């Protein structure tokens, strides 16, 4: 099975966010790094298109929250756990609806 060729970057709120593929990411598949403003994805994610898409969407939502100033990293208003719950809600509830609207 061929691996997915990920984009070098993705634009979020007009900001170019690099996407880096990592060989080692102990304990995680991906992360948004707010200090470096980049998304890091473990190489194993590239073997499955659906997993890659879901992972990238998840990290883009973390990025968007950070850029908006309401993430755990920038505001300290959200705990890490609550931020993860917000991201999960947006990706599983709002994102599919948004995709359907764009297809109208």
MOLINFEN-V10254 format. One line per field, one symbol per residue. burial: b if it has 9 or more other ideal C-beta (glycine too) atoms within 8 Angstrom, else e. A space follows every 50 residues. Layout:
burial = ???
This chain:
burial = eeeeebeeebebeeeebbbebbeebeeebbbbbbeebbbbbbbebbeeee bbebbbbbbbbbbbbbbeeebbebbeebeeebbeebbbbbbeeebeeeee eeee
